[in-house]
Amino acid sequence: MPIVSIAADQALSRLASFDAVIDARSESEYAEDRLPGAINWPTLTDAERALVGTEYKQVSPFEARKRGAALAARNIATHIEREAMDKPKDWTPLVYCWRGGQRSGSLATVLSAIGFRVHLLEGGYREYRRAVIAALDELPQRFRYRVVCGVTGSGKSRLLQRLAERGLQVLDLEGLANHRGSVLGLVPGSPQPGQKQFESRVWDALRRFDPARPVIVESESKKVGDLRVPEKLIECMRASPCIQLELPLEARVQLLMDEYDFFVRDTETFCQRLDALRVLRGHEVVNGWQASARAGLTREVVRDLLVSHYDPIYRQSMKRNFAGLAQPLAVVEWDGSEASLVAAARRVAAL
């Protein structure tokens, strides 16, 4: 069965038609970023690439190619024995490496010789990355956005979840970034993806949306944690109509206590995160928050963080960046209960 070489734009438009997307790069390259849904079959591992590279420089290219061929053949055999023995003859994988060269070519050759319908991505991951960058400059402009605005702890993320459950098109940037959007937003033990992978996730979400229907998104800043939101997407969001979500202060405190329960349980980690606010709030204020938290007054610290820190910053930022908030499409109030949240989602969906 001949190998079919396919251009990046064509491959990305028909990703769902492939039975598998196989990344033949090393495990670290795969971890940094990959095509949506790709599985990792390294033709050479990180350690093996280093070994071959050293031999290439210190011995000779010819000896390095022999070494690389032996390692690649062994790895490909292992992948086939582990993953491909149960695949039918009409199994159709898309295979790629960094540039669509030797690593993916070797794997594709063996799979094709078996009789599988193999497609090889022209230009490999490099061309995919270029296609994603280009798409993120154009794709966001296809959609109409509805931006959910609300001060910290008002339940914007919870509302987005209920809207998604109702079948609305929701772009959850915090979910894609694995961050809750504040100095306390990184969940301990759960790191953010890299910038490239975040952009792949955003592209993958946007490409699935219907331009005829609005996209609901939260009023994020230019960065979610350490990750930059694509510039064209931010521009579109900031020019879009807004929906104001409101929750009483004490209910906001309780919501944050629930959502950040790991900080409630681990006071020292909470205090360490508060250190990041010293530049903005000063040592005396942060020391006071930390002392209160260590005294078991976490709820009082959360309330003061909202009133004296997050709320003023958020309102100033929204006024500066989201003009649509001056005359929102709707002001949606809820009380912190599940029934009230469902009712709020129903009202937003009706808009």
Secondary structure as the mmCIF struct_conf table of DSSP 4:
data_model
#
loop_
_struct_conf.conf_type_id
_struct_conf.id
_struct_conf.beg_label_comp_id
_struct_conf.beg_label_asym_id
_struct_conf.beg_label_seq_id
_struct_conf.end_label_comp_id
_struct_conf.end_label_asym_id
_struct_conf.end_label_seq_id
HELX_LH_PP_P HELX_LH_PP_P1 PRO A 2 ILE A 3
STRN STRN1 VAL A 4 ILE A 6
HELX_RH_AL_P HELX_RH_AL_P1 ALA A 8 SER A 13
TURN_TY1_P TURN_TY1_P1 ARG A 14 ARG A 14
HELX_RH_3T_P HELX_RH_3T_P1 LEU A 15 SER A 17
BEND BEND1 PHE A 18 ASP A 19
STRN STRN2 ALA A 20 ASP A 23
BEND BEND2 ARG A 25 ARG A 25
HELX_RH_AL_P HELX_RH_AL_P2 GLU A 27 GLU A 32
BEND BEND3 LEU A 35 LEU A 35
TURN_TY1_P TURN_TY1_P2 PRO A 36 GLY A 37
STRN STRN3 ILE A 39 ASN A 40
BEND BEND4 THR A 43 LEU A 44
HELX_RH_AL_P HELX_RH_AL_P3 ASP A 46 GLN A 58
TURN_TY1_P TURN_TY1_P3 VAL A 59 VAL A 59
HELX_RH_AL_P HELX_RH_AL_P4 PRO A 61 HIS A 79
HELX_RH_PI_P HELX_RH_PI_P1 ILE A 80 ALA A 84
TURN_TY1_P TURN_TY1_P4 MET A 85 ASP A 86
TURN_TY1_P TURN_TY1_P5 LYS A 89 ASP A 90
STRN STRN4 PRO A 93 TYR A 96
BEND BEND5 TRP A 98 GLY A 101
HELX_RH_AL_P HELX_RH_AL_P5 GLN A 102 ILE A 114
TURN_TY1_P TURN_TY1_P6 GLY A 115 GLY A 115
STRN STRN5 HIS A 119 LEU A 121
TURN_TY1_P TURN_TY1_P7 GLU A 122 GLY A 123
HELX_RH_AL_P HELX_RH_AL_P6 GLY A 124 GLU A 138
HELX_RH_3T_P HELX_RH_3T_P2 LEU A 139 ARG A 142
BEND BEND6 PHE A 143 PHE A 143
STRN STRN6 TYR A 145 CYS A 149
TURN_TY1_P TURN_TY1_P8 THR A 152 GLY A 153
BEND BEND7 SER A 154 SER A 154
HELX_RH_AL_P HELX_RH_AL_P7 LYS A 156 GLU A 165
TURN_TY1_P TURN_TY1_P9 ARG A 166 GLY A 167
STRN STRN7 GLN A 169 LEU A 171
HELX_RH_AL_P HELX_RH_AL_P8 LEU A 173 ALA A 177
TURN_TY1_P TURN_TY1_P10 ASN A 178 ASN A 178
BEND BEND8 GLY A 181 SER A 182
TURN_TY1_P TURN_TY1_P11 VAL A 183 LEU A 184
BEND BEND9 LEU A 186 LEU A 186
HELX_LH_PP_P HELX_LH_PP_P2 VAL A 187 VAL A 187
TURN_TY1_P TURN_TY1_P12 PRO A 188 GLY A 189
HELX_LH_PP_P HELX_LH_PP_P3 PRO A 191 GLY A 194
HELX_RH_AL_P HELX_RH_AL_P9 GLN A 195 ARG A 207
TURN_TY1_P TURN_TY1_P13 ARG A 208 ARG A 208
BEND BEND10 PHE A 209 PHE A 209
TURN_TY1_P TURN_TY1_P14 PRO A 211 ALA A 212
BEND BEND11 ARG A 213 ARG A 213
STRN STRN8 VAL A 215 GLU A 218
BEND BEND12 LYS A 222 LYS A 222
STRN STRN9 LYS A 223 VAL A 224
TURN_TY1_P TURN_TY1_P15 GLY A 225 ASP A 226
STRN STRN10 LEU A 227 ARG A 228
HELX_LH_PP_P HELX_LH_PP_P4 VAL A 229 PRO A 230
HELX_RH_AL_P HELX_RH_AL_P10 GLU A 231 ARG A 238
TURN_TY1_P TURN_TY1_P16 ALA A 239 ALA A 239
BEND BEND13 SER A 240 SER A 240
STRN STRN11 CYS A 242 GLU A 246
HELX_RH_AL_P HELX_RH_AL_P11 LEU A 249 GLU A 259
TURN_TY1_P TURN_TY1_P17 TYR A 260 TYR A 260
HELX_RH_AL_P HELX_RH_AL_P12 ASP A 261 ARG A 265
HELX_RH_AL_P HELX_RH_AL_P13 THR A 267 LEU A 274
HELX_RH_3T_P HELX_RH_3T_P3 ASP A 275 LEU A 277
HELX_RH_AL_P HELX_RH_AL_P14 ARG A 278 ARG A 281
HELX_RH_AL_P HELX_RH_AL_P15 HIS A 283 ARG A 294
TURN_TY1_P TURN_TY1_P18 ALA A 295 GLY A 296
HELX_RH_AL_P HELX_RH_AL_P16 THR A 298 ASP A 304
HELX_RH_PI_P HELX_RH_PI_P2 LEU A 305 TYR A 310
HELX_RH_AL_P HELX_RH_AL_P17 ASP A 311 ASN A 321
HELX_RH_3T_P HELX_RH_3T_P4 ALA A 323 ALA A 326
BEND BEND14 GLN A 327 GLN A 327
BEND BEND15 LEU A 329 LEU A 329
STRN STRN12 ALA A 330 GLU A 333
BEND BEND16 GLY A 336 SER A 337
HELX_RH_AL_P HELX_RH_AL_P18 GLU A 338 ALA A 350
#
